[in-house]
Amino acid sequence: MRNPIDTFERWLIQSDGLGYADVAMYREFYKGEHDIRLSKRQETRLGITSAQIRSLANICPLVVDTVAERLSVQSFSATSSATKRALAMWWAARDLSAYQDDIHLSALRDGDSYVIVEWDDAAAMPEFHHEMTYDGSNGTGIIYSSERRVPLYGFKKWRLEEGDDRGKSRLNLYFDNRIEKYITGRAGAWTEYHDGERWPIPWVDATGQPLGVPVVHFPTNPNGDDYGTSELEAIIPLQRVLTSLWVDLIAAADATGFQLVTLTGDVPSEEMVNAARAIWYSQNPAAAWGTIPPGDLSLLVEAVRHATMTIAQVSRVPLTMFQDSRAVAAADTIVASERGLIAKIADRAKTYGLSWRRVMRHAVRLHNTFGPRPALDEAGIVTNWDSFEELDYLTLEKSRAAVAASHLSNGLSMTAAYTLAGYSAAELAAIARTDTYGEEGLTQ
């Protein structure tokens, strides 16, 4: 029988399915560490560093954060009310409302993210660990069957940074029926890692049935593949163009963006520095002054704007979020671009919603195996999301007030008009109070 660790090592060497080098690049671009470098001469001449130019032109975080900020799990539904209450309790107790932001953001940025579901004996409830995708040195992943595309096992690999084992690597392999732990020994070879538990650790229920691979995959836009696609994959080439254009624009502005003064018939002094409100003079009668008009930077400015617009089109992030209002033709354009963003977010939510369902089903399975009775039913678990739309409350109030005013003008009573406009009982009571005291109502 082939050793699982040998199979894993061979897969790790041969497989390019996770694009480990690309993961590191996505993270660098998200932080603004682009691979465009200014030369020392450019830094000196322009008075700006490579880090400053990257920060100035970095749009990658906006592309990721705009989607991540609107992905928020609201609750879970389940066939059993007891299961629904348990899921809500685990969600609150484990602070998953805040924890989910990191899971969604890293999945959008890297293309994949993972959650490992374990059991906490002390708390008598499941625990959930967010793990970022493997980047070639550290991280988590899943190996799928090439025949049926089901998880064969999950893994977590990391380097130890402290203690007697500093510099060594650890590896956990999560199968559906066991967990194997390894550590590098002499010459970097893997050896079994024992931490007081059985080796391997059984991962089965009371009847000996496998509990399933506890590593849950959150892929982004997998497109029928085993693994996801980073939101930055199509953006990074455009980001390189945009960064380069900013370098060109700053250089052109520095060299030709201002009117230059020329002097013939004399040698300029050190005080003759091209600056605002500077006055130059020469006592030499042969001196002659002239000017070179500023260069036309509009083409470069337009190129920067066009590159920004292309990033907006490719990412489906509304152009207004790039604060380039001149390029937005009309309100209809904004509505259309927002519609595209919402459709994209809804698509991501479908995939992530299935992953959250797997997380909670596995948590229920662990509760039924290790937890207190009664047992829970994992049937009918559904992920419910908050609205993907960014609510403009002022616009909403104006819209509701207009609807109510229309109903009032058609002869409906105040209560009926405001109810049809979507006002709650509490809001209707407030409107009635202001009307009684002669104050300005909501319809004014």
Secondary structure, DSSP 8 states (H G I E B T S, - for coil): ---HHHHHHHHHHH--TT-HHHHHHHHHHHHT--S----HHHHHHHT--HHHHHHHH--HHHHHHHHHTT--EEEEE-SSHHHHHHHHHHHHHTTHHHHHHHHHHHHHHHSEEEEEEEEETTTTEEEEEEEEB--SSSEEEEEE-TTT--EEEEEEEEE--SSTTTT-EEEEEE-SSEEEEEEE-GGG-EEE--SSS-SSEE-B-TTS-B----EEEEESS-TTSSS---TTTTTHHHHHHHHHHHHHHHHHHHHHSS-EEEEESS---TT----TT-------TT-EEEEE-----HHHHHHHHHHHHHHHHHHT--GGGGT-GGG---HHHHHHHHHHHHHHHHHHHHHHHHHHHHHHHHHHHHHHHHS-SS----TT-EEEE--SS---HHHHHHHHHHHHHHHHHTT--HHHHHHHTT--HHHHHHHHHHHHTT---TT-
